[in-house]
Amino acid sequence: MPVFRISPSGKILYANKAATGLLKEWNCMASEKLPDQLTSEYPLLLNLWSDEELAIPVSGGTCRCAVIGFPDADYIGIYVHHLTAYTDPTAVDERIMASV
């Protein structure tokens, strides 16, 4: 099941509960358009013939997703399969040093 279904014009046609965090991140709501900055930076999000993996930076990490177009149904499915958090290597070093 997709996290998002997007029209070729960028309108969010469907967003499931798992999309809540990304909607907040992008400052938009279901049934609105994806932000222009996002779609201009990642035009695959609006391509009906997309079939690609994409990594999108989000605050505190990266959102990895599959972007798959469905031309016959006139939408693009975005399937988020992994959110990674950035780690600060200096913070890790400090914790290691503190435990020695």
ABEGO torsion letter per residue (X at the ends): XBABBBBAAGBBABBBAAAAAAAAAAGBBBGBBBBAAAAAABAAAABAABBBBBBBBBBGEBBBBBBBBBAAAGBBBBBBABBBBBBBAAAAAAAAAAAX
